[in-house]
Amino acid sequence: MARTAGSLGLRSAEVITWRRLRVLRVARTWLSIRVELVSGRGEDYWPRPGRIFAAARSHSFGQLAAAIDAAFARWDLAHLHLFTLADGGNLTALELWEGEEPECSLDSGSANLSRLALGDQFAYVFDLGDDWAHLCTLAAPATDGMITATSAAANNGSSFRCQHM
């Protein structure tokens, strides 16, 4: 069955197949997160190496951290991570801090990406000794070349889609 673009609120009058409609629904429910490596081990990087992730709003920040670490080929995962949001809030794996986590931190394993809005920027730091700092930017969902032609980074049963920049 096909629907017209007008019935879906689209500009052109092209016929939309159910397969295309599914892609449109994915574009609305998934987030596009651009992650750029800014610095690490005391060095700044330019141009910044990066990845673009497609993630569901229901994914946790902890799952995003695992996907970023996999996409940047990190092999020693026995390090803490810390997200810092634009409002100054921190998200980290609270169980690893043994009660000494940064003040007012939330658990990255239970906080969902749904708290982010289009255009938000936040920082991700892996390994608080080497300080692998990343700038993360939430962009408009883009499924072309990401969902259909990318490698999936699986973590704990959830899959992210990742594209090299």
C-alpha positions in Angstrom: 0.0 0.0 0.0 1.3 3.5 -0.8 0.4 6.8 0.7 0.9 10.3 -0.8 3.4 12.7 0.6 0.7 15.2 1.3 -1.1 12.8 3.7 2.2 12.6 5.6 2.8 16.3 5.7 5.6 16.2 3.1 6.2 18.9 0.5 6.3 16.9 -2.7 3.5 14.8 -4.1 5.6 11.7 -4.6 4.2 8.3 -3.6 5.6 7.0 -0.4 5.8 3.2 -0.1 5.6 1.5 3.3 9.3 0.8 3.2 10.0 4.5 2.7 7.5 5.3 5.5 9.4 3.0 7.8 12.6 5.0 7.1 10.7 8.3 7.8 9.5 6.9 11.1 13.1 5.9 12.0 14.3 9.4 11.2 11.9 10.8 13.8 12.6 8.4 16.6 16.4 8.1 16.3 18.9 10.7 17.2 22.0 11.6 15.2 25.0 12.3 17.6 28.2 13.6 16.2 31.2 12.7 18.4 34.5 14.4 17.9 37.8 13.5 19.7 39.1 16.9 21.0 42.0 15.9 23.1 43.7 13.1 25.0 47.0 12.4 26.9 47.7 16.2 26.9 47.4 16.7 23.1 44.8 18.6 21.2 43.7 17.1 17.9 43.0 19.0 14.6 41.4 18.0 12.5 39.3 16.2 15.0 38.7 12.5 14.3 35.0 11.7 14.8 32.1 9.4 14.3 28.4 9.9 13.8 26.0 7.7 15.7 22.4 6.9 15.3 20.9 6.1 18.6 17.4 5.6 20.0 16.1 8.0 22.6 15.6 5.1 24.9 19.4 4.3 24.9 21.2 5.2 28.1 24.2 7.4 28.3 26.1 4.3 29.6 25.2 2.5 26.3 26.4 5.5 24.3 29.7 5.5 26.3 30.2 1.8 25.4 29.4 2.5 21.7 31.8 5.5 21.6 34.6 3.4 23.2 34.0 0.6 20.7 33.9 3.0 17.7 37.2 4.6 18.8 38.8 1.1 19.2 39.4 1.4 23.0 40.6 -1.9 24.3 41.3 -1.1 28.0 37.8 -0.4 29.3 38.6 -0.5 33.0 38.4 3.3 33.2 35.8 5.7 34.4 33.8 7.8 32.1 32.0 11.1 32.6 29.4 13.0 30.6 29.0 16.7 31.3 25.8 18.3 29.9 25.4 21.9 28.8 23.5 22.7 32.1 26.5 21.5 34.1 25.0 18.2 35.1 27.2 15.1 35.2 26.4 11.5 34.3 28.7 8.6 35.2 28.7 5.0 36.2 27.9 5.7 39.9 28.7 2.1 41.1 32.3 2.5 40.1 33.0 5.6 42.2 32.5 4.0 45.6 30.6 7.0 46.9 33.1 9.6 45.7 31.4 10.6 42.5 31.3 14.2 41.4 28.6 16.2 43.2 25.0 15.9 41.8 26.0 13.2 39.4 23.3 10.9 37.8 23.8 7.3 36.8 24.8 7.1 33.1 23.4 3.5 33.1 19.8 4.7 33.8 19.7 8.2 32.3 18.3 8.1 28.8 19.2 10.1 25.8 15.6 11.4 25.6 16.8 14.3 27.9 18.7 15.8 24.9 17.3 18.3 22.5 18.3 19.1 18.9 21.5 21.2 18.9 22.5 20.2 22.4 26.2 19.8 23.0 27.8 17.9 25.8 31.2 16.5 26.7 32.3 12.9 27.1 35.5 12.0 28.8 36.9 8.5 28.9 39.8 7.6 31.3 39.9 10.4 33.7 43.7 10.0 33.8 44.5 10.3 30.1 41.4 12.5 29.7 40.2 11.4 26.2 37.8 14.3 25.8 35.0 14.3 23.1 32.6 17.0 22.0 29.2 15.5 21.3 26.5 17.4 19.3 23.0 16.3 18.7 22.1 16.9 15.1 18.9 16.4 13.0 18.3 12.7 12.4 20.0 11.5 9.2 19.4 8.0 8.2 20.9 8.0 4.7 24.3 6.3 4.7 24.0 5.6 8.4 21.3 3.1 9.0 21.5 1.4 5.6 25.3 1.3 5.1 27.1 1.3 8.4 28.5 -1.1 10.8 26.6 -1.7 14.0 28.4 -1.5 17.3 26.6 -3.9 19.6 26.7 -3.4 23.4 24.7 -5.2 26.0 22.1 -6.3 23.5 21.5 -2.8 22.1 22.8 -1.7 18.8 24.0 1.7 17.7 24.8 2.6 14.1 28.1 4.4 13.5 29.6 6.2 10.6 33.2 7.5 10.3 33.4 11.2 9.6 
